[in-house]
Structure formats: C-alpha cells, structure tokens
C-alpha cells in the first residue's frame, strides 16, 4: 500500500531553465562578459511533499479494526519516515517510533505495548487537544494532511471535540476522517462525536477493509 500525499510549492527557489528571472545569478554571470547580461538565469519555487499526520483510535469500540489501521499507518511510515503517527483511547500517545521498524507484525506489537489504554475508553476531544497543545506549533500538524481513523463514538465532551476540530482545521492542510462503520450500507453519522466533527472534515471515507484503504490512498494523493 503506497500513500502519496499531495505536493506543494515552497517559498524556496531553485535554478531552472525557465520561470522567474534570477537577478543575482544573472548579474554574477554578467561579470564574465564585461557587465553585459548576455546570459539570463532563471529560478522556480521548489516542489515538496506535504507531511502526513495519522491519528488512530485504538479504543475498545475500534478493536475489530485497530490492527488493520495500525498496519495502514506502518505502510504509510515506510513511504515517509518523517511523518507522524499518534494513537488515542482516553489519552494521546505518540507511536511513530514504535511503528518505524521494517517488520509489520513486530511494529504493531510494539505500538500496542506503547499505548497504555489500547482497547479502553474513547475521549477524542481531549486527545486532539493534547495533540494541538503539544504539537500544534510544530511541523507535525501545521500544513499537513491529517488522517483521523476513528468510529467517532466519543464518551467525552462533544463541544470540546468540535472546538478542537476547528483548531485542527485552521492548522492542517486537509482533514481526512476514516470511519470503518461507514462501510455499512445503513450507516448514518448520527453519533454525537461524529456529528460534531463532520463540519470540519474535508474527506469522510470508510476504512473497513483493504479496498477502502487503497481508495483513501488515492484520495489523499489528489487533495
């Protein structure tokens, strides 16, 4: 499974055969021809991949999907080692290092050990607040494509969840929410937590099987 986030143009520029005039390099080159700018130089803005931020719900209600989603996160880190992965139940845990190993089974086992509340309760709003308070000003969140993998069944304060989703939407480039329950034909996002989060979500997609995860990888690339 290959995850390819969208690209962006950075503020930094590089030499190119066309684009914007590079006055500095043109004048430097003109010193070789008596000050006459006979050879023009050009530059363009650099192209860089956006960072990917994965936030996994590993609470008890997600027990049937936690391993598959952790494997999805492991495959994503293999494509971009500089990306970040967090897991949450009742609290937030960074599992980027645990999932960074080459062996998928060992990586998922290490992540399960690192998360103290695996298969526990669910407090999405408080976990997102911890994420934004601790990492909101850094590279992990700002300008990244944030992928949240959760069923949205929150037992915490839904107003807090809505507020933190609004904060996240202001910082991240796009928010993708994967809900395994959405794979059901009769599913409707009526749970309080999911309803509070949806207004701030750019892409709402299922994540219940391999095919849906492959579709999500394509969606992320087109954002």
C-alpha positions in Angstrom: 0.0 0.0 0.0 1.6 3.3 -1.2 0.5 6.5 0.4 1.4 9.6 -1.6 0.4 12.9 -0.1 -0.1 16.0 -2.3 2.7 18.3 -3.2 3.1 22.0 -2.5 5.3 24.8 -3.8 7.7 26.0 -1.1 9.0 29.6 -0.7 12.5 28.5 -1.5 13.6 28.6 -5.1 16.0 26.6 -7.2 17.8 27.2 -10.5 15.8 26.3 -13.6 15.7 26.6 -17.4 12.6 28.8 -17.2 10.3 30.5 -14.7 11.1 33.8 -12.8 14.3 35.8 -13.6 17.2 35.2 -11.2 18.7 38.6 -11.0 21.6 37.6 -8.7 22.8 34.8 -10.8 22.3 36.8 -14.0 24.5 39.7 -12.6 27.1 37.3 -11.4 27.3 35.7 -14.8 27.5 39.1 -16.4 30.8 39.8 -14.6 32.4 37.4 -17.1 31.2 39.4 -20.1 32.2 42.9 -19.0 29.0 43.6 -17.2 26.7 42.8 -20.1 23.9 40.4 -19.1 24.2 38.2 -22.2 23.1 35.0 -20.4 20.0 35.2 -18.4 19.4 32.9 -15.4 16.0 31.7 -14.1 14.6 30.1 -11.0 11.5 28.3 -9.8 9.9 27.5 -6.4 10.8 24.1 -5.1 8.2 21.3 -5.0 7.9 19.4 -1.8 5.6 16.7 -0.5 3.2 17.7 2.3 3.6 15.9 5.6 1.2 13.2 6.7 -0.2 13.1 10.2 -2.1 9.9 11.3 -4.3 9.8 14.4 -5.5 6.3 15.3 -8.4 5.4 17.6 -7.4 2.3 19.4 -10.3 2.2 21.9 -12.5 -0.8 22.7 -15.1 0.1 20.1 -12.4 0.0 17.4 -11.0 -3.3 18.5 -12.0 -5.1 15.3 -10.2 -2.6 13.1 -7.2 -1.4 15.3 -4.7 -3.8 13.9 -5.6 -3.2 10.3 -5.4 0.6 10.8 -2.0 0.2 12.6 -0.8 -1.7 9.6 -2.0 1.1 7.3 0.0 3.6 9.5 3.1 1.3 9.3 2.8 1.2 5.5 2.5 5.0 5.4 5.6 5.5 7.5 7.6 3.2 5.1 6.7 5.7 2.4 7.6 8.8 4.5 9.7 8.2 7.6 9.4 11.9 8.6 5.6 11.6 9.1 4.0 11.2 12.5 1.5 8.7 14.0 -0.4 9.1 17.2 -2.9 6.7 18.9 -5.6 7.6 21.4 -8.1 6.0 23.6 -8.6 8.1 26.7 -5.3 9.9 26.2 -2.8 10.6 23.4 0.3 8.5 22.7 3.0 9.1 20.0 3.7 5.8 18.3 5.9 6.9 15.4 9.0 5.2 16.7 7.2 2.0 17.6 5.8 1.7 14.0 9.1 2.6 12.3 10.5 -0.9 12.2 10.7 -2.9 9.0 8.7 -5.8 10.3 5.0 -5.0 10.3 3.9 -7.6 12.9 6.7 -6.5 15.3 5.9 -2.8 14.8 2.2 -3.3 15.6 3.1 -5.3 18.7 5.5 -2.6 19.8 2.8 0.1 19.3 0.3 -2.0 21.4 2.8 -2.1 24.2 3.5 1.6 24.0 -0.2 2.6 24.3 -1.4 2.1 27.8 -5.1 2.5 27.1 -5.3 0.2 24.0 -8.9 -1.3 23.9 -10.0 1.2 26.6 -12.4 4.2 26.5 -12.6 7.0 24.0 -12.0 10.7 24.5 -11.4 12.1 21.1 -11.8 15.8 22.1 -9.3 15.6 24.9 -6.8 13.6 22.8 -7.0 16.2 20.0 -6.5 19.0 22.5 -3.3 17.3 23.7 -2.1 16.9 20.1 -2.6 20.5 19.3 -1.3 21.9 22.6 1.9 19.8 22.3 2.5 19.7 18.6 0.2 22.4 17.0 3.0 24.9 16.5 5.5 22.4 15.0 5.9 20.6 11.7 3.7 17.7 12.7 0.4 19.5 12.3 0.9 22.8 10.5 0.3 22.4 6.8 0.0 18.6 7.0 -2.7 16.2 5.7 -4.3 14.9 8.9 -5.9 11.5 8.7 -8.1 10.5 11.7 -9.1 6.8 11.9 -12.0 6.5 14.3 -15.6 5.5 14.5 -16.5 8.8 16.2 -18.0 7.1 19.3 -16.8 9.6 21.9 -17.7 9.4 25.5 -16.2 12.8 26.3 -17.4 16.4 25.8 -18.6 16.8 22.2 -18.4 20.6 22.4 -14.7 20.1 23.2 -14.4 17.8 20.2 -16.0 20.4 17.9 -13.7 23.2 19.2 -10.5 21.1 18.8 -11.6 20.0 15.3 -12.0 23.7 14.4 -8.5 24.3 15.7 -7.1 21.4 13.7 -8.8 22.6 10.5 -7.1 26.0 10.9 -3.7 24.4 11.1 -3.8 21.4 8.9 -3.9 21.5 5.0 -6.8 19.0 4.9 -8.6 16.6 7.3 -9.5 13.1 6.2 -11.7 11.1 8.5 -11.8 7.3 8.1 -14.7 5.6 9.8 -15.0 1.8 9.5 -18.7 2.0 10.3 -19.3 4.0 7.1 -18.7 0.7 5.2 -22.2 -0.4 6.3 -25.0 0.3 3.8 -27.3 1.7 6.5 -24.7 3.8 8.4 -25.5 7.4 9.2 -23.2 9.7 11.1 -25.7 10.4 13.9 -23.3 9.7 16.9 -22.7 12.9 18.8 -19.0 12.8 18.4 -19.1 12.2 14.7 -21.8 14.8 14.1 -19.6 17.4 16.0 -16.5 16.6 13.9 -18.0 16.4 10.4 -18.4 20.1 9.8 -14.6 20.4 9.9 -13.8 17.3 7.8 -12.7 17.7 4.2 -13.0 14.0 3.2 -15.2 11.4 5.0 -14.5 7.9 3.9 -14.8 4.3 5.1 -11.8 2.4 6.3 -13.2 -1.1 7.0 -11.2 -3.2 4.5 -8.1 -3.2 2.3 -10.0 -1.9 -0.8 -11.3 1.2 1.1 -7.8 1.9 2.4 -6.4 1.7 -1.1 -9.1 4.2 -2.2 -8.2 6.5 0.6 -4.5 6.4 -0.5 -5.7 7.6 -3.9 -7.9 10.3 -2.4 -5.0 11.7 -0.3 -2.8 11.9 -3.4 -5.5 14.0 -5.2 -6.1 16.5 -2.3 
